[in-house]
């Protein structure tokens, strides 16, 4: 072969090998590293209960710059229908005005994603130097390297362990207050909906979309109290992040939870049950539904 042709052939072979390596890296990382799917090297099984994950908080360094790339753009998630949003075997019914809607807007109107990244100081958000914010930034670094199902378990356990439970009447001197994550970080304590809101914003900082995250206010029929959890919609499955347990499970694992109302982005829903057509959340005084308080 002519010497010049041999050189060209060698270059082409090197380029082809490099392209193959890049494609393999993309396939191995999946959407969690900016790819096209939520799982990493899926398909992922849908277990009833995910294993408890030890959070990075307390074990990972919280110093130094945040070397993670910006949160990956998630695939466009179609707006969930009432059936898909019907957590705990319910039917979600769109509702115009709910007493708790203003509280949800207060906690979500400002973008708090930077609170859980090393861009916090330059963002101008308050509470960047609080213990909770620093701890959850370390958690975010670890979760950012994990596949989505593992990351939601990491987030659930980390927030549960970093935040102290305390009723609103003690923290805020009132019956029900839905704090922003910055307010919660300053207090270092909150009740069930504050845990759910902190998890919401930490997951948002990791690239989860608003349509994947549903705050559900419910009645724990076994304990006779109102409660709030975060439902994460992932590949057709609803995973429940609950401050009462570090274990992440599907909604089918909670037969004693009866949803009353929920919030997804700017939308509000009340919940009913097909088997009990006369029973919907609208039949009760929704203004008296205070998460963390007795029924």
PAFI-921096 format. One record per residue: residue number from 0; x, y, z of N, C-alpha, C in turn. Coordinates in steps of 0.001 Angstrom, whole numbers. Each point is the difference from the previous one (the first is absolute). Layout:
<atoms>
<atom NUM,<X,Y,Z>,<X,Y,Z>,<X,Y,Z>>
...
</atoms>
This chain:
<atoms>
<atom 0,<855,-1199,0>,<-855,1199,0>,<881,1236,0>>
<atom 1,<-451,1024,-677>,<742,1255,-40>,<140,543,1420>>
<atom 2,<1190,539,378>,<205,495,1377>,<-1043,1018,427>>
<atom 3,<-367,933,-889>,<-973,1028,383>,<-1358,-635,274>>
<atom 4,<-391,-993,-836>,<-1276,-675,234>,<20,-765,1316>>
<atom 5,<1158,-561,366>,<93,-730,1273>,<-234,921,1178>>
<atom 6,<536,1218,-71>,<-187,974,1088>,<-1472,381,125>>
<atom 7,<-651,275,-1144>,<-1420,361,7>,<-834,-1127,594>>
<atom 8,<290,-1230,-386>,<-756,-1144,508>,<153,-122,1513>>
<atom 9,<1241,237,479>,<231,-99,1446>,<-783,1050,752>>
<atom 10,<-51,1240,-539>,<-754,1076,649>,<-1474,-344,66>>
<atom 11,<-544,-510,-1132>,<-1415,-367,-21>,<-312,-1085,1016>>
<atom 12,<910,-958,177>,<-221,-1058,979>,<-27,566,1418>>
<atom 13,<898,954,310>,<15,618,1326>,<-1278,772,262>>
<atom 14,<-473,757,-1011>,<-1241,747,169>,<-1176,-928,248>>
<atom 15,<-60,-1099,-724>,<-1105,-950,179>,<19,-595,1396>>
<atom 16,<1222,-317,499>,<99,-554,1359>,<-453,1002,1034>>
<atom 17,<350,1272,-168>,<-421,1043,942>,<-1494,176,7>>
<atom 18,<-628,-39,-1161>,<-1465,161,-66>,<-682,-1145,711>>
<atom 19,<534,-1214,-165>,<-606,-1139,678>,<82,120,1497>>
<atom 20,<1158,508,517>,<148,186,1447>,<-1003,994,529>>
<atom 21,<-204,1105,-719>,<-967,1009,445>,<-1395,-549,56>>
<atom 22,<-386,-793,-996>,<-1347,-564,-12>,<-187,-939,1166>>
<atom 23,<1064,-784,312>,<-121,-912,1134>,<-181,764,1287>>
<atom 24,<716,1143,162>,<-145,792,1217>,<-1403,535,119>>
<atom 25,<-575,418,-1112>,<-1370,518,61>,<-959,-1118,391>>
<atom 26,<189,-1189,-589>,<-906,-1095,318>,<119,-404,1462>>
<atom 27,<1211,57,550>,<203,-428,1382>,<-556,1001,989>>
<atom 28,<2,1273,-358>,<-420,1012,976>,<-1485,240,-3>>
<atom 29,<-651,-123,-1156>,<-1438,229,-52>,<-345,1447,221>>
<atom 30,<-1323,248,264>,<-473,1373,110>,<529,694,1230>>
<atom 31,<405,-758,1045>,<485,653,1214>,<1235,830,-313>>
<atom 32,<717,-329,-1094>,<1141,795,-411>,<-327,797,-1254>>
<atom 33,<-1266,257,-253>,<-394,824,-1127>,<-475,-796,-1193>>
<atom 34,<-245,-1298,149>,<-439,-825,-1114>,<-1483,93,-233>>
<atom 35,<-584,-1059,-555>,<-1384,58,-449>,<-983,-734,900>>
<atom 36,<499,-767,967>,<-908,-725,877>,<306,328,1452>>
<atom 37,<-995,-217,870>,<195,320,1408>,<883,-1022,700>>
<atom 38,<-68,-1253,-414>,<806,-1017,654>,<1403,-19,-549>>
<atom 39,<936,-556,749>,<1374,-162,-476>,<181,-1448,-417>>
<atom 40,<313,-199,-1280>,<204,-1345,-533>,<-1176,-905,328>>
<atom 41,<-1249,532,-227>,<-1224,-733,321>,<-122,-1269,-827>>
<atom 42,<-1176,-662,-10>,<-1195,462,728>,<102,-289,1491>>
<atom 43,<-574,876,808>,<39,-175,1448>,<-1206,-789,463>>
<atom 44,<183,-903,966>,<-1152,-695,586>,<-810,964,824>>
<atom 45,<-1228,-335,249>,<-867,843,815>,<-310,-740,1295>>
<atom 46,<905,48,966>,<-228,-739,1240>,<-1084,641,827>>
<atom 47,<-641,-810,823>,<-1004,533,909>,<659,928,1011>>
<atom 48,<1167,-410,526>,<733,824,955>,<1450,53,-438>>
<atom 49,<549,1201,-102>,<1402,136,-345>,<837,-150,1260>>
<atom 50,<1226,-446,-159>,<890,-158,1152>,<302,1357,613>>
<atom 51,<207,2,1297>,<373,1237,680>,<1394,400,-461>>
<atom 52,<169,1252,-365>,<1283,497,-481>,<593,911,1051>>
<atom 53,<1260,-202,352>,<660,899,927>,<300,1306,-725>>
<atom 54,<-476,1136,494>,<265,1269,-669>,<1462,391,106>>
<atom 55,<415,882,-894>,<1390,445,15>,<282,956,1142>>
<atom 56,<-1052,590,573>,<183,983,1060>,<824,-594,1136>>
<atom 57,<1011,767,429>,<828,-439,1105>,<1175,-853,-438>>
<atom 58,<20,-408,-1277>,<1098,-828,-470>,<712,618,-1192>>
<atom 59,<-668,882,-717>,<625,640,-1158>,<446,1400,385>>
<atom 60,<1080,434,-571>,<484,1352,281>,<-974,1023,-551>>
<atom 61,<-240,1054,767>,<-890,1050,-477>,<787,1215,-440>>
<atom 62,<1318,-124,-7>,<818,1127,-432>,<307,-99,-1476>>
<atom 63,<629,1041,-548>,<410,-6,-1384>,<-1119,332,-946>>
<atom 64,<331,255,-1262>,<-1022,390,-970>,<-884,-1159,-398>>
<atom 65,<-1161,319,-482>,<-930,-1009,-512>,<426,-325,-1416>>
<atom 66,<613,-1179,-173>,<535,-374,-1305>,<-1015,-695,-879>>
<atom 67,<-1214,-169,525>,<-1018,-635,-832>,<-390,907,-1154>>
<atom 68,<-346,-572,-1147>,<-571,825,-1058>,<-1377,465,432>>
<atom 69,<-566,997,-676>,<-1362,424,339>,<-950,-1178,-20>>
<atom 70,<-1078,87,796>,<-963,-1098,78>,<-452,-405,-1390>>
<atom 71,<15,-1303,-317>,<-345,-444,-1352>,<-1434,339,-350>>
<atom 72,<-193,340,-1260>,<-1361,275,-470>,<-743,-1318,-103>>
<atom 73,<-1103,-107,726>,<-781,-1225,-36>,<-828,-53,-1276>>
<atom 74,<-337,-1187,-456>,<-903,-90,-1146>,<-1309,701,315>>
<atom 75,<-643,528,-1004>,<-1279,660,211>,<-995,-1015,539>>
<atom 76,<-575,308,1159>,<-950,-905,633>,<-1405,502,-268>>
<atom 77,<-807,-835,-618>,<-1375,404,-287>,<-738,289,1297>>
<atom 78,<-875,996,-28>,<-765,342,1192>,<-788,-1219,462>>
<atom 79,<228,-477,1229>,<-705,-1193,468>,<-1506,201,-2>>
<atom 80,<-706,-1041,-361>,<-1455,59,18>,<-498,-244,1417>>
<atom 81,<-1320,173,208>,<-567,-258,1309>,<261,-1412,466>>
<atom 82,<18,-955,-951>,<252,-1388,368>,<1441,-178,460>>
<atom 83,<950,575,-710>,<1403,-131,379>,<288,697,1315>>
<atom 84,<-723,1061,300>,<211,739,1242>,<-814,-579,1147>>
<atom 85,<-749,-1045,-254>,<-848,-587,1028>,<762,-889,951>>
<atom 86,<872,606,788>,<811,-761,942>,<-878,-736,1006>>
<atom 87,<511,-1131,484>,<-673,-802,1019>,<-1386,-461,-467>>
<atom 88,<-65,-455,-1255>,<-1223,-581,-578>,<-1163,986,-44>>
<atom 89,<297,1272,-174>,<-1047,1024,-70>,<-137,522,-1419>>
<atom 90,<-921,918,-184>,<-158,733,-1253>,<224,1476,313>>
<atom 91,<915,627,-731>,<291,1418,215>,<-934,844,-861>>
<atom 92,<-685,941,634>,<-973,863,-671>,<497,1431,63>>
<atom 93,<150,638,-1158>,<509,1370,-35>,<-881,925,830>>
<atom 94,<628,829,808>,<-727,909,887>,<527,1414,-192>>
<atom 95,<-919,950,-94>,<404,1388,-239>,<653,662,1194>>
<atom 96,<-732,112,1081>,<515,700,1176>,<-46,-916,1217>>
<atom 97,<1153,-223,590>,<98,-780,1223>,<619,873,1086>>
<atom 98,<-428,-160,1243>,<563,832,1071>,<1527,-87,99>>
<atom 99,<570,-1180,-292>,<1438,-181,131>,<778,452,-1235>>
<atom 100,<-696,381,-1072>,<698,374,-1236>,<913,1191,208>>
<atom 101,<-431,976,784>,<832,1179,257>,<1262,-393,771>>
<atom 102,<-118,-967,887>,<1167,-460,759>,<999,-697,-930>>
<atom 103,<-526,-790,-939>,<862,-669,-982>,<707,1034,-871>>
<atom 104,<-731,1011,-435>,<621,1050,-827>,<1093,726,774>>
<atom 105,<-226,252,1279>,<1009,680,813>,<1301,-797,48>>
<atom 106,<-112,-1314,26>,<1178,-851,120>,<683,-280,-1335>>
<atom 107,<-691,282,-1117>,<547,-377,-1309>,<111,1150,-990>>
<atom 108,<-495,1186,344>,<12,1117,-959>,<1420,438,-338>>
<atom 109,<897,7,976>,<1408,348,-219>,<780,-1258,-331>>
<atom 110,<949,113,-931>,<825,-1139,-384>,<1102,-198,1048>>
<atom 111,<-70,-1103,736>,<974,-280,1052>,<995,-1093,-393>>
<atom 112,<93,-322,-1277>,<918,-1073,-390>,<1447,328,357>>
<atom 113,<391,1275,-99>,<1395,369,275>,<379,-193,1461>>
<atom 114,<-995,-80,901>,<298,-184,1419>,<796,-1273,233>>
<atom 115,<-179,-986,-884>,<642,-1296,185>,<1166,-221,-965>>
<atom 116,<560,1089,-531>,<1194,-85,-829>,<998,1038,494>>
<atom 117,<1244,-65,-483>,<1019,970,407>,<-173,1340,-704>>
<atom 118,<-1092,146,-734>,<-339,1308,-582>,<-886,808,939>>
<atom 119,<-216,-507,1205>,<-955,631,913>,<401,1430,342>>
<atom 120,<1266,215,382>,<426,1333,434>,<-217,1040,-1092>>
<atom 121,<316,-344,-1225>,<-159,966,-1084>,<-1449,167,-424>>
<atom 122,<-867,-926,420>,<-1408,96,-372>,<-751,1045,809>>
<atom 123,<554,357,1160>,<-675,971,848>,<-1039,-607,921>>
<atom 124,<-142,-1329,-16>,<-961,-650,885>,<489,48,1443>>
<atom 125,<-928,93,950>,<401,-33,1406>,<265,-1429,458>>
<atom 126,<624,-132,1155>,<199,-1287,677>,<1044,-891,-662>>
<atom 127,<851,548,-868>,<1004,-827,-672>,<994,-623,978>>
<atom 128,<298,687,1097>,<1012,-482,938>,<-576,-793,1161>>
<atom 129,<-1272,-356,-61>,<-598,-796,1074>,<480,-1443,-76>>
<atom 130,<-76,-688,1132>,<433,-1396,46>,<-803,-857,-967>>
<atom 131,<-1324,220,-54>,<-844,-809,-873>,<387,196,-1463>>
<atom 132,<201,1244,-424>,<351,263,-1397>,<1342,-630,-343>>
<atom 133,<978,113,890>,<1322,-585,-272>,<-89,-1528,-83>>
<atom 134,<-745,-590,913>,<-140,-1455,3>,<-670,-499,-1276>>
<atom 135,<-1070,674,-417>,<-724,-459,-1179>,<742,332,-1292>>
<atom 136,<898,974,25>,<850,202,-1178>,<935,-1199,-181>>
<atom 137,<529,-519,1118>,<827,-1202,-83>,<-815,-1182,-521>>
<atom 138,<-1234,-102,470>,<-895,-1058,-485>,<-224,150,-1503>>
<atom 139,<-198,1235,-454>,<-224,245,-1421>,<1171,-443,-860>>
<atom 140,<1222,205,515>,<1170,-439,-763>,<-13,-1518,-183>>
<atom 141,<-340,-704,1070>,<-42,-1462,-88>,<-1147,-462,-890>>
<atom 142,<-1196,563,211>,<-1171,-426,-759>,<133,327,-1479>>
<atom 143,<747,1059,-319>,<190,380,-1396>,<761,-1028,-802>>
<atom 144,<698,-893,682>,<755,-1051,-681>,<-774,-1316,-52>>
<atom 145,<-1197,-19,560>,<-749,-1246,118>,<-1123,-85,-1027>>
<atom 146,<-415,-1229,-287>,<-1178,-206,-831>,<-1222,530,742>>
<atom 147,<-1016,397,-743>,<-1158,673,588>,<-657,-777,1142>>
<atom 148,<-254,-1313,-119>,<-645,-702,1115>,<828,23,1276>>
<atom 149,<1317,-78,-146>,<863,42,1174>,<60,1413,559>>
<atom 150,<7,987,-884>,<101,1389,434>,<-1194,425,851>>
<atom 151,<-1201,-447,-357>,<-1159,410,791>,<56,-629,1395>>
<atom 152,<551,-1211,110>,<167,-616,1314>,<1046,749,816>>
<atom 153,<1072,428,-653>,<1033,775,675>,<-573,1310,536>>
<atom 154,<-765,689,-831>,<-601,1275,402>,<-959,-198,1170>>
<atom 155,<-831,-1023,-73>,<-976,-239,1062>,<691,-217,1347>>
<atom 156,<992,-888,22>,<686,-313,1246>,<778,1199,526>>
<atom 157,<635,748,-894>,<832,1126,431>,<-835,1098,652>>
<atom 158,<-1124,358,-619>,<-844,1046,584>,<-585,-478,1322>>
<atom 159,<-426,-1247,63>,<-568,-535,1235>,<987,83,1154>>
<atom 160,<1285,-215,-289>,<1006,-39,1059>,<569,1384,316>>
<atom 161,<-62,909,-969>,<592,1325,214>,<-966,986,649>>
<atom 162,<-1300,-253,-129>,<-1007,941,486>,<-687,-565,1233>>
<atom 163,<-159,839,999>,<-657,-411,1247>,<-1497,232,-117>>
<atom 164,<-796,-999,398>,<-1451,162,-55>,<-481,833,1185>>
<atom 165,<-833,993,-317>,<-627,808,1044>,<-1278,591,-571>>
<atom 166,<-1102,-10,756>,<-1280,516,-513>,<71,1505,-293>>
<atom 167,<-859,429,-928>,<-36,1414,-373>,<-310,902,1185>>
<atom 168,<-832,-460,902>,<-373,860,1127>,<1199,296,899>>
<atom 169,<1014,-863,-26>,<1220,245,763>,<1001,799,-818>>
<atom 170,<164,-369,-1278>,<994,678,-853>,<-463,1399,-388>>
<atom 171,<-1289,129,-351>,<-504,1253,-550>,<-1067,666,861>>
<atom 172,<-439,-667,1052>,<-1014,585,863>,<-1371,83,-628>>
<atom 173,<-261,-891,-970>,<-1317,-43,-643>,<-325,-1443,-371>>
<atom 174,<-1263,-245,-297>,<-451,-1356,-246>,<564,-648,-1244>>
<atom 175,<200,767,-1078>,<472,-599,-1246>,<733,1053,-816>>
<atom 176,<1265,-255,-313>,<795,907,-820>,<903,-826,-892>>
<atom 177,<-82,212,-1315>,<823,-722,-959>,<1222,853,-307>>
<atom 178,<1128,-362,565>,<1210,811,-102>,<724,-234,-1322>>
<atom 179,<702,1021,-452>,<912,-172,-1122>,<1204,-789,504>>
<atom 180,<794,-588,-894>,<1172,-745,474>,<1013,897,709>>
<atom 181,<67,1277,-392>,<914,930,689>,<-474,248,1427>>
<atom 182,<-1301,154,182>,<-542,199,1349>,<223,-1239,856>>
<atom 183,<-219,-1163,-592>,<215,-1251,719>,<1471,-163,374>>
<atom 184,<898,373,-917>,<1435,-110,278>,<407,894,1165>>
<atom 185,<-577,1193,82>,<330,903,1099>,<-494,-542,1334>>
<atom 186,<-1182,-602,0>,<-557,-546,1238>,<635,-1340,359>>
<atom 187,<397,-765,-1020>,<554,-1323,247>,<-1038,-1017,421>>
<atom 188,<-1275,363,-151>,<-1084,-884,432>,<-1241,291,-831>>
<atom 189,<-905,-963,-37>,<-1251,179,-726>,<-876,-1218,190>>
<atom 190,<-1217,74,-531>,<-872,-1177,74>,<-84,-660,-1369>>
<atom 191,<-972,-889,-187>,<26,-905,-1145>,<39,702,-1359>>
<atom 192,<-802,1083,-175>,<26,649,-1312>,<1305,739,-241>>
<atom 193,<683,428,1078>,<1298,662,-164>,<1056,-999,-461>>
<atom 194,<-57,-1232,504>,<886,-1050,-502>,<-260,-220,-1487>>
<atom 195,<-1280,-102,-380>,<-357,-267,-1397>,<462,1139,-910>>
<atom 196,<-146,1247,454>,<400,1150,-815>,<1515,57,-151>>
<atom 197,<742,-328,1061>,<1466,-34,-102>,<437,-1067,-1004>>
<atom 198,<-638,-1165,9>,<320,-1062,-962>,<-356,442,-1422>>
<atom 199,<-1124,693,-121>,<-422,521,-1307>,<1100,863,-605>>
<atom 200,<520,952,770>,<994,926,-553>,<1351,-663,-199>>
<atom 201,<365,-945,845>,<1255,-713,-224>,<-77,-827,-1284>>
<atom 202,<-1130,-652,-233>,<-167,-746,-1248>,<-53,923,-1210>>
<atom 203,<-629,1157,155>,<-2,963,-1102>,<1433,419,-347>>
<atom 204,<849,168,1002>,<1396,397,-254>,<762,-1093,-734>>
<atom 205,<-507,-1236,68>,<633,-1130,-686>,<-578,-238,-1388>>
<atom 206,<-951,840,-412>,<-528,-107,-1354>,<-1365,-632,-120>>
<atom 207,<-632,-397,1102>,<-1360,-531,-79>,<-957,1133,-351>>
<atom 208,<-982,-295,-859>,<-944,1015,-451>,<-1167,160,951>>
<atom 209,<-667,1136,-91>,<-1151,255,876>,<-1103,-1024,-207>>
<atom 210,<-166,-520,-1220>,<-1059,-960,-268>,<285,-1374,592>>
<atom 211,<1216,-220,458>,<339,-1275,625>,<-208,18,1507>>
<atom 212,<-234,1174,571>,<-16,155,1452>,<-1371,467,464>>
<atom 213,<-618,-765,884>,<-1369,246,454>,<-33,5,1528>>
<atom 214,<-340,1133,583>,<-169,55,1449>,<-1418,-436,325>>
<atom 215,<-133,-1031,831>,<-1299,-585,316>,<-313,215,1478>>
<atom 216,<-1140,636,266>,<-514,142,1363>,<-1034,-1094,201>>
<atom 217,<110,-751,1086>,<-817,-1191,168>,<-393,-205,1459>>
<atom 218,<-848,-981,192>,<-341,-440,1353>,<650,-1357,247>>
<atom 219,<761,-87,1069>,<525,-1286,433>,<-1098,-639,836>>
<atom 220,<-771,-884,-622>,<-1190,-537,660>,<340,-900,1182>>
<atom 221,<1219,-504,57>,<381,-874,1113>,<350,819,1246>>
<atom 222,<542,1194,-205>,<392,832,1133>,<-1004,1107,291>>
<atom 223,<-909,255,-952>,<-987,1045,197>,<577,1396,-49>>
<atom 224,<986,218,-880>,<617,1318,-145>,<109,348,-1480>>
<atom 225,<91,1294,-274>,<293,456,-1352>,<1514,-18,-204>>
<atom 226,<394,-214,-1260>,<1416,-217,-285>,<286,528,-1407>>
<atom 227,<1255,177,-339>,<391,428,-1348>,<1247,-756,-431>>
<atom 228,<30,-420,-1264>,<1135,-725,-557>,<279,550,-1403>>
<atom 229,<1147,-368,-543>,<329,355,-1380>,<-44,-1266,-847>>
<atom 230,<-808,26,-1063>,<-46,-1104,-961>,<876,363,-1193>>
<atom 231,<884,-907,-382>,<886,210,-1149>,<-445,-941,-1112>>
<atom 232,<-345,568,-1154>,<-442,-782,-1154>,<1225,-338,-843>>
<atom 233,<305,-1290,-70>,<1203,-444,-690>,<-321,-1212,-849>>
<atom 234,<32,174,-1317>,<-220,-1092,-952>,<-1295,-761,297>>
<atom 235,<-1072,748,222>,<-1308,-602,190>,<-290,-507,1394>>
<atom 236,<922,201,932>,<-185,-462,1370>,<20,1191,946>>
<atom 237,<-853,-41,1040>,<-23,1055,1021>,<770,-486,1223>>
<atom 238,<1109,670,311>,<771,-308,1190>,<-315,1040,1070>>
<atom 239,<-148,-443,1243>,<-396,883,1087>,<1197,299,894>>
<atom 240,<287,1291,163>,<1049,467,894>,<-677,532,1258>>
<atom 241,<242,-665,1112>,<-743,225,1237>,<989,291,1128>>
<atom 242,<-275,1013,800>,<908,305,1106>,<-69,-1039,1118>>
<atom 243,<-985,-898,-54>,<-134,-1032,1024>,<886,-1210,-265>>
<atom 244,<640,-62,-1157>,<827,-1152,-330>,<1076,383,-1007>>
<atom 245,<1200,-565,175>,<1066,194,-975>,<-166,-921,-1205>>
<atom 246,<-927,-927,72>,<-242,-913,-1108>,<-931,660,-1012>>
<atom 247,<318,-154,-1265>,<-838,528,-1073>,<-816,-1150,-578>>
<atom 248,<-1326,184,-53>,<-887,-1059,-476>,<-1009,576,-982>>
<atom 249,<-625,-880,-775>,<-1084,442,-870>,<-1225,309,854>>
<atom 250,<-944,735,-567>,<-1180,401,774>,<-848,-1194,427>>
<atom 251,<127,-1136,-700>,<-775,-1184,373>,<408,-558,1359>>
<atom 252,<1148,424,516>,<484,-503,1280>,<-620,718,1188>>
<atom 253,<-925,950,-253>,<-568,808,1078>,<-1529,-99,-5>>
<atom 254,<-558,-1139,371>,<-1456,-145,-47>,<-735,908,973>>
<atom 255,<685,494,1020>,<-651,871,970>,<13,1470,-374>>
<atom 256,<606,356,-1143>,<67,1400,-427>,<-1162,303,-941>>
<atom 257,<-835,963,355>,<-1126,405,-837>,<219,1441,-451>>
<atom 258,<344,215,-1272>,<310,1348,-481>,<-1223,913,19>>
<atom 259,<241,1258,303>,<-1069,997,60>,<180,1039,-1096>>
<atom 260,<1191,552,-93>,<298,982,-1047>,<1477,-99,-349>>
<atom 261,<354,518,-1181>,<1393,-46,-424>,<300,1161,-922>>
<atom 262,<1310,225,-223>,<465,1133,-794>,<1132,-461,-913>>
<atom 263,<-116,358,-1274>,<1017,-301,-1001>,<242,1282,-790>>
<atom 264,<1176,585,146>,<246,1279,-656>,<-1003,1034,473>>
<atom 265,<-713,615,-927>,<-1007,999,350>,<-1402,-583,77>>
<atom 266,<-125,-1318,-141>,<-1315,-640,-3>,<-351,-574,1372>>
<atom 267,<-1293,21,315>,<-502,-525,1263>,<-1035,-1086,-274>>
<atom 268,<-70,-991,885>,<-924,-1114,-176>,<-619,-398,1341>>
<atom 269,<-1251,-460,-53>,<-576,-724,1114>,<-100,-1457,-422>>
<atom 270,<-141,-898,968>,<42,-1425,-311>,<-1270,-714,427>>
<atom 271,<-428,-925,-833>,<-1159,-843,292>,<345,-1436,-318>>
<atom 272,<-1014,-871,108>,<238,-1428,-192>,<-1120,-587,-838>>
<atom 273,<367,-727,-1047>,<-998,-561,-902>,<-916,-993,707>>
<atom 274,<541,-775,928>,<-810,-993,699>,<-972,645,978>>
<atom 275,<290,1249,380>,<-884,719,921>,<-335,1344,-650>>
<atom 276,<-893,-28,-959>,<-246,1150,-860>,<-508,1226,758>>
<atom 277,<-582,-218,1157>,<-518,1141,753>,<1053,605,907>>
<atom 278,<1178,-642,80>,<1021,486,925>,<1104,726,-757>>
<atom 279,<62,1292,156>,<1077,808,-560>,<458,969,1065>>
<atom 280,<1169,592,-245>,<537,952,964>,<-904,1206,153>>
<atom 281,<-803,309,-1038>,<-875,1167,68>,<-1072,-116,1062>>
<atom 282,<-195,-1225,528>,<-1036,-196,1001>,<437,455,1386>>
<atom 283,<1274,351,180>,<490,432,1299>,<456,1454,-67>>
<atom 284,<194,593,1169>,<465,1379,79>,<1501,14,-259>>
<atom 285,<397,355,-1218>,<1412,-55,-363>,<827,1028,762>>
<atom 286,<-650,1061,461>,<726,995,781>,<446,-524,1344>>
<atom 287,<-644,-1070,459>,<346,-593,1290>,<1014,-1136,-130>>
<atom 288,<448,-283,-1237>,<985,-1065,-221>,<1386,588,180>>
<atom 289,<612,-282,1133>,<1307,556,346>,<996,-1137,165>>
<atom 290,<940,-183,-950>,<966,-1094,116>,<736,42,1334>>
<atom 291,<72,-1153,636>,<670,-94,1288>,<-965,105,1177>>
<atom 292,<-1243,377,-274>,<-996,147,1059>,<-991,-1156,-31>>
<atom 293,<-725,-195,1059>,<-978,-1071,86>,<-1215,263,-859>>
<atom 294,<-668,-1068,-393>,<-1208,95,-829>,<-1158,497,840>>
</atoms>
